[in-house]
């Protein structure tokens, strides 16, 4: 840490404060970096705290050299994405016409003279710093180097356009509820658009889950009842369900599966926002690692709250005709016959499944998103429906594949009391029993119908989400 202080002088002319604790006089001396950064603009006092908050990874209130370098590299990546989004001709330069077009796409119309003023923009630093021109050579165009040098130490916290177009867990519902929540821009939060997105996403999830409920119920039956000695095929499973309870039996368990969307989404969103504050981030967006931590904790909180509904869903999906009169009757019988603990059977493997599912889904989705933005985002950060569907389907499939053994063990533990004469096993005991009697493939029973529902689920949820979004008055850019 390089520090200096000037007693009796509160001026920021020679130093940038890097401490949030007023009792300490930590400062990063500009004079030590003046030669190296002579061509760059050092931000005024209004940006100092933002740079520290953006780069202070260990939350010690100070910005050391490693954190500062990490901040610059991360910020440069974001600046490159914005530059490519503005560079509509894809010629490596931004001119006044491209600025006009970009703002027009956002609903803002400006004249060519106003666009030229943006290109001629001047930023002055403190008295010792140079005057900074965005268009250094006076060509009325800006190349990447000019763009980067002008904006590098301006701590833009996010790229709202990317957040706007690349929503993931809000739009797409594949029947699982372990995804990391989406980010919302400051504008969406201020205008109240965030809750409209959540309502549209909840409605889309309800329709999507209802349409794919027969495949979901078949998956549960295969997870619980299928084995080497009792092999269950997809066609045979549907035939048995219809023969036992008629066509309506294909949707057993769907009611509670839809009902739990509302409390789960609300709890997860509120928990996510609170956890973001607790980890000390005032930024609009978090890094991938921070999002994974915050999203996993939010998912654990929401799952812990609504987990009894997960158990009810499994029991109702497995019930025979006439076994229960409804959701309330099922809950009463479980409580009377098995006690309160029955509502948390399979809780541990469910919690353990959050990290591999959410982590791999987020990592794959962000990798695909960044690859597309780097390779193809020449006109806009809007990827289009097919790219979004492909990214979401791929990331969800990878996440489910990684966490599926835990999901299967969870379902079998939830269903143990419904299996007459079946042993009451722990999580580890079930893993050993499945591996011993069925081999590794036994941990993937029901995987086929689970994957079969992914593409229709994401497609249906997207279409319904777009229609509900328009109905609720959510603006699209």
C-alpha positions in Angstrom: 0.0 0.0 0.0 1.4 3.4 -1.0 0.1 6.1 1.4 0.7 9.7 2.1 -1.0 12.4 4.2 -0.8 16.1 4.5 -1.6 17.5 8.0 -3.9 20.4 8.1 -4.7 20.2 4.4 -8.0 18.8 3.2 -7.2 19.4 -0.4 -7.4 16.6 -2.9 -5.0 18.3 -5.3 -2.1 15.9 -4.6 -3.8 12.8 -3.2 -6.8 10.6 -3.6 -8.3 9.4 -0.4 -8.8 5.7 -0.3 -10.3 5.2 3.1 -13.9 5.2 4.2 -12.8 5.6 7.8 -12.5 9.3 8.5 -10.3 8.5 11.5 -7.5 7.3 9.2 -5.5 9.4 6.8 -4.8 6.8 4.1 -4.2 8.3 0.7 -2.8 7.2 -2.7 -0.4 9.8 -3.9 -1.0 11.1 -7.4 2.4 12.5 -7.5 3.9 9.0 -7.5 1.9 8.1 -10.5 1.9 11.5 -12.3 4.5 10.4 -14.9 2.8 7.1 -15.7 -0.6 8.6 -15.9 0.2 12.0 -17.4 -2.0 11.3 -20.4 -5.0 10.1 -18.3 -7.5 12.0 -16.4 -7.7 11.5 -12.6 -11.3 11.8 -11.4 -12.5 14.6 -9.2 -13.5 14.1 -5.6 -17.0 12.9 -6.5 -15.6 9.7 -8.1 -13.0 8.8 -5.5 -15.3 6.8 -3.3 -16.9 5.0 -6.3 -13.5 3.8 -7.5 -12.6 2.5 -4.1 -15.9 0.7 -3.7 -15.6 -0.8 -7.1 -12.1 -2.0 -6.6 -11.9 -2.8 -2.9 -12.4 -6.6 -3.0 -11.3 -7.3 0.6 -13.5 -4.6 2.0 -10.8 -3.1 4.2 -11.6 0.5 3.0 -8.3 0.8 1.1 -7.3 0.3 -2.5 -4.0 -1.6 -2.8 -2.0 -1.9 -6.0 -3.4 -5.4 -6.9 -7.0 -4.3 -6.4 -6.4 -1.1 -8.5 -5.0 -3.2 -11.4 -7.9 -5.6 -11.1 -10.3 -2.7 -11.2 -8.7 -1.2 -14.3 -8.7 -4.5 -16.2 -12.3 -5.2 -15.3 -13.4 -1.7 -16.2 -11.5 -1.9 -19.5 -13.5 -5.0 -20.5 -16.8 -3.2 -19.8 -15.6 -0.1 -21.8 -14.8 -2.3 -24.8 -18.3 -3.8 -24.8 -19.8 -0.3 -24.8 -17.4 0.8 -27.5 -18.4 -2.1 -29.7 -22.1 -1.5 -29.1 -21.6 2.2 -30.3 -19.4 1.2 -33.2 -22.3 0.4 -35.6 -20.1 0.4 -38.7 -17.7 -2.0 -37.0 -14.7 0.0 -38.3 -13.0 0.6 -35.0 -14.1 4.3 -34.8 -17.1 6.2 -33.4 -18.5 9.2 -35.3 -21.3 11.6 -34.7 -23.8 9.6 -36.8 -23.2 6.5 -34.7 -23.7 8.4 -31.5 -27.0 9.8 -32.9 -28.2 6.4 -33.9 -27.3 4.8 -30.5 -29.2 7.5 -28.6 -32.1 7.2 -31.1 -32.3 3.5 -30.3 -32.7 4.5 -26.6 -35.5 6.9 -27.4 -33.3 10.1 -27.3 -33.1 12.3 -30.4 -30.2 14.8 -30.7 -28.9 16.9 -33.5 -25.7 16.4 -35.3 -24.2 19.5 -33.6 -25.0 18.0 -30.2 -23.4 14.7 -31.2 -20.3 16.6 -32.3 -20.2 18.4 -28.9 -20.1 14.9 -27.3 -17.1 14.0 -29.5 -15.4 17.3 -28.5 -16.1 16.8 -24.8 -13.4 18.2 -22.5 -12.8 17.0 -19.0 -10.6 18.9 -16.6 -8.9 17.4 -13.6 -7.3 19.1 -10.7 -4.8 22.0 -11.2 -1.9 19.6 -11.7 -3.6 17.3 -14.1 -3.8 17.8 -17.9 -6.9 18.8 -19.7 -8.4 15.7 -21.2 -10.0 15.7 -24.7 -11.9 12.7 -25.8 -11.1 13.4 -29.5 -7.4 13.9 -29.1 -6.4 14.4 -32.7 -9.4 16.5 -33.8 -10.6 14.1 -36.5 -14.2 14.2 -35.2 -14.0 10.4 -34.7 -13.0 8.4 -31.6 -10.9 5.2 -31.8 -10.6 2.6 -29.1 -7.5 4.1 -27.5 -9.1 7.6 -27.2 -12.3 6.1 -25.8 -10.4 4.0 -23.2 -8.0 6.7 -22.1 -10.9 9.2 -21.6 -13.2 6.8 -19.7 -10.8 4.4 -17.9 -10.8 6.2 -14.6 -14.4 7.2 -14.8 -16.1 4.5 -12.6 -19.1 3.5 -14.6 -20.7 0.9 -12.4 -22.5 -1.1 -15.1 -23.6 -1.4 -18.6 -27.4 -0.9 -18.4 -28.0 -2.2 -21.9 -26.5 -5.6 -21.2 -28.5 -5.9 -17.9 -31.6 -4.9 -19.9 -31.3 -7.5 -22.7 -29.6 -10.4 -20.9 -32.1 -11.2 -18.1 -32.0 -14.9 -17.4 -33.7 -16.4 -14.4 -36.6 -13.8 -14.6 -37.5 -14.7 -18.1 -36.8 -18.4 -18.4 -38.4 -21.1 -16.1 -37.3 -24.7 -16.5 -39.1 -25.9 -13.4 -36.1 -25.6 -11.0 -35.8 -22.6 -8.7 -32.1 -22.6 -7.9 -31.0 -19.9 -10.4 -29.1 -16.8 -9.3 -31.5 -13.8 -9.5 -31.1 -11.3 -12.3 -29.8 -7.8 -11.9 -32.0 -4.8 -12.5 -30.7 -1.4 -13.6 -31.1 1.7 -11.4 -33.7 3.1 -13.8 -35.8 -0.1 -13.6 -35.7 0.1 -9.8 -36.6 3.8 -9.7 -39.4 3.5 -12.2 -40.9 0.4 -10.6 -40.2 -1.7 -13.7 -38.5 -4.4 -11.6 -41.7 -5.7 -10.0 -43.4 -5.8 -13.5 -40.5 -7.9 -14.7 -41.0 -10.2 -11.7 -44.7 -10.5 -12.2 -44.3 -11.2 -15.9 -41.7 -13.8 -15.0 -43.9 -15.4 -12.4 -46.8 -15.6 -14.9 -44.6 -17.0 -17.6 -43.3 -19.6 -15.1 -46.8 -20.6 -14.2 -47.8 -21.2 -17.8 -44.5 -23.0 -18.6 -44.7 -25.3 -15.6 -48.4 -26.2 -16.4 -47.5 -27.0 -20.0 -44.6 -29.2 -19.1 -46.2 -30.7 -15.9 -46.7 -34.2 -17.5 -43.0 -34.5 -18.2 -42.2 -33.2 -14.7 -44.5 -35.8 -13.0 -43.0 -38.6 -15.2 -39.5 -37.5 -14.0 -40.6 -37.8 -10.4 -42.1 -41.2 -10.9 -39.0 -42.5 -12.7 -36.7 -41.0 -10.0 -38.6 -42.8 -7.2 -39.9 -46.1 -8.8 -37.6 -46.9 -11.7 -34.8 -49.3 -11.1 -32.9 -52.2 -12.8 -35.7 -54.6 -11.9 -38.5 -52.2 -12.6 -37.4 -50.3 -15.7 -39.8 -47.5 -16.6 -39.8 -46.1 -20.2 -41.2 -42.7 -21.2 -44.1 -44.1 -23.3 -44.9 -46.7 -20.7 -44.8 -44.2 -17.9 -47.4 -42.0 -19.6 -49.5 -45.0 -20.4 -49.5 -46.1 -16.8 -50.4 -42.6 -15.5 -53.3 -42.3 -17.8 -54.5 -45.8 -17.1 -54.4 -45.3 -13.3 -56.0 -41.8 -13.1 -57.0 -40.6 -16.5 -55.6 -37.7 -18.5 -56.0 -35.2 -15.5 -53.6 -37.3 -13.5 -50.7 -36.1 -15.7 -51.0 -32.7 -13.9 -50.8 -34.1 -10.3 -48.6 -31.9 -8.2 -48.7 -29.0 -10.6 -51.0 -26.8 -8.5 -48.6 -26.5 -5.6 -45.7 -26.2 -8.1 -47.3 -23.1 -9.5 -48.5 -21.7 -6.2 -44.9 -21.7 -4.7 -43.6 -19.4 -7.5 -44.9 -16.2 -5.8 -43.4 -16.6 -2.3 -40.2 -18.1 -3.6 -39.6 -15.3 -6.2 -40.4 -12.6 -3.7 -38.2 -14.0 -0.9 -35.3 -14.7 -3.2 -35.3 -11.2 -4.7 -35.6 -9.5 -1.3 -32.9 -11.7 0.2 -30.6 -11.1 -2.8 -30.8 -7.3 -2.5 -30.2 -7.4 1.2 -27.2 -9.8 0.8 -25.8 -7.4 -1.8 -25.8 -4.7 0.8 -24.3 -6.9 3.5 -21.3 -7.9 1.4 -20.7 -4.2 0.9 -21.6 -3.7 -2.7 -23.4 -0.5 -3.7 -22.8 -1.3 -7.4 -25.6 -1.9 -9.8 -24.1 -5.2 -10.8 -21.9 -7.7 -9.0 -19.0 -9.8 -10.3 -19.7 -13.4 -11.1 -18.2 -14.7 -7.8 -20.2 -12.2 -5.8 -23.4 -13.0 -7.7 -22.9 -16.7 -7.0 -22.4 -16.1 -3.3 -25.3 -13.7 -3.0 -27.6 -15.8 -5.3 -26.8 -19.1 -3.5 -27.5 -17.6 -0.1 -30.7 -16.0 -1.4 -31.7 -19.3 -2.9 -31.0 -21.1 0.4 -33.1 -18.7 2.3 -36.0 -18.9 -0.1 -35.8 -22.7 -0.4 -35.7 -23.1 3.4 -38.9 -21.0 3.6 -40.9 -22.8 1.0 -39.4 -26.3 1.3 -42.5 -27.9 2.8 -44.2 -27.0 -0.4 -41.5 -28.9 -2.3 -42.3 -32.0 -0.2 -46.0 -31.6 -0.8 -45.4 -31.3 -4.6 -43.5 -34.6 -4.6 -46.1 -36.4 -2.5 -49.0 -35.1 -4.6 -47.2 -36.1 -7.8 -46.7 -39.6 -6.5 -50.2 -40.1 -5.1 -52.7 -42.7 -6.2 -56.2 -41.8 -7.3 -58.3 -40.9 -4.2 -55.3 -40.9 -1.8 -55.6 -37.2 -1.0 -58.5 -34.8 -1.4 -56.2 -31.9 -2.1 -53.2 -29.9 -0.9 -54.6 -29.2 2.5 -55.6 -32.8 3.1 -52.1 -34.0 2.0 -50.4 -31.6 4.5 -52.7 -32.6 7.4 -52.0 -36.3 6.8 -48.2 -35.9 6.6 -48.2 -33.8 9.8 -50.5 -36.3 11.6 -48.7 -39.4 10.6 -45.1 -38.4 10.3 -44.7 -35.1 12.2 -43.2 -31.8 11.3 -39.8 -33.2 10.4 -41.4 -34.9 7.4 -41.8 -31.5 5.7 -38.0 -31.2 5.6 -37.0 -34.6 4.3 -34.4 -34.2 1.6 -33.5 -30.7 2.8 -29.7 -31.3 3.0 -29.2 -32.6 -0.6 -31.5 -29.9 -1.8 -29.3 -27.2 -0.2 -26.1 -28.9 -1.4 -27.5 -28.9 -4.9 -27.8 -25.1 -5.0 -24.1 -24.5 -5.5 -23.4 -26.8 -8.4 -26.7 -25.9 -10.2 -26.5 -22.2 -9.7 -22.7 -22.0 -10.1 -22.5 -24.0 -13.3 -25.6 -22.4 -14.8 -24.3 -18.9 -14.1 -20.8 -19.6 -15.2 -21.9 -21.2 -18.5 -24.5 -18.4 -19.2 -22.0 -15.6 -18.5 -19.3 -17.3 -20.6 -21.7 -17.7 -23.6 -23.0 -14.1 -23.0 -19.5 -12.6 -23.0 -18.4 -14.6 -26.0 -21.4 -13.4 -28.0 -20.9 -9.8 -26.9 -17.2 -9.9 -27.8 -17.8 -11.6 -31.1 -21.1 -10.3 -32.5 -22.3 -7.3 -30.5 -21.5 -4.8 -33.2 -24.9 -2.9 -33.3 -26.4 -3.6 -29.9 -26.2 -5.7 -26.8 -29.6 -7.2 -27.8 -28.8 -10.8 -28.7 -32.2 -11.7 -30.1 -34.5 -14.4 -29.0 -32.7 -17.4 -30.5 -29.4 -16.5 -28.9 -31.1 -16.1 -25.6 -32.9 -19.3 -25.9 -29.7 -21.2 -26.9 -27.7 -19.7 -24.0 -30.3 -20.4 -21.4 -31.0 -23.9 -22.6 -27.3 -24.8 -22.6 -26.6 -23.3 -19.2 -29.7 -24.9 -17.6 -28.8 -28.3 -19.1 -25.3 -28.1 -17.7 -26.5 -27.0 -14.3 -29.1 -29.7 -14.1 -26.6 -32.4 -15.2 -24.2 -31.5 -12.5 -26.7 -31.4 -9.7 -29.1 -34.2 -10.8 -27.8 -36.9 -8.5 -28.5 -34.7 -5.5 -31.9 -33.8 -6.9 -32.7 -37.6 -7.3 -31.7 -38.3 -3.7 -33.7 -35.4 -2.5 -36.8 -36.7 -4.3 -36.4 -40.2 -3.0 -36.0 -38.9 0.6 -39.1 -36.8 0.2 -41.1 -39.8 -1.0 -39.8 -42.4 1.5 -43.0 -42.5 3.6 -45.1 -43.2 0.5 -43.1 -46.4 -0.3 -44.6 -49.2 1.7 -42.0 -51.2 3.5 -39.2 -49.1 2.1 -36.2 -48.3 4.3 -35.8 -44.9 5.8 -32.4 -43.9 4.6 -30.1 -40.9 5.2 -28.6 -39.0 2.3 -25.3 -40.9 2.4 -27.1 -44.2 2.9 -29.2 -43.6 -0.2 -26.2 -42.7 -2.3 -24.5 -45.9 -1.3 -27.6 -48.0 -1.8 -28.2 -46.6 -5.3 -24.6 -47.1 -6.4 -24.5 -50.7 -4.9 -27.8 -51.8 -6.5 -28.1 -49.8 -9.7 -24.6 -48.4 -10.4 -23.7 -44.8 -11.3 -26.5 -44.7 -13.9 -29.0 -45.1 -11.1 -28.3 -41.6 -10.0 -29.7 -40.3 -13.3 -33.1 -42.0 -13.4 -35.6 -39.7 -15.0 -33.0 -37.5 -16.7 -34.5 -38.0 -20.2 -37.9 -36.4 -19.5 -36.1 -33.8 -17.4 -34.1 -32.7 -20.5 -37.1 -33.1 -22.8 -38.9 -30.4 -21.0 -36.1 -27.8 -21.1 -36.5 -26.5 -24.6 -40.3 -26.2 -24.5 -40.1 -24.8 -21.0 -37.8 -21.9 -21.9 -39.6 -21.3 -25.2 -43.0 -21.1 -23.6 -41.8 -19.0 -20.7 -40.1 -16.5 -23.1 -43.2 -16.1 -25.3 -45.5 -15.6 -22.3 -43.1 -13.3 -20.6 -42.9 -11.0 -23.7 -46.7 -10.8 -23.9 -47.2 -10.2 -20.2 -44.4 -7.6 -20.3 -46.2 -5.6 -23.0 -49.5 -5.9 -21.1 -47.9 -4.6 -17.9 -46.3 -1.7 -19.7 -42.7 -2.7 -19.4 -40.6 -0.6 -21.9 -38.4 -2.4 -24.3 -35.4 -0.6 -25.8 
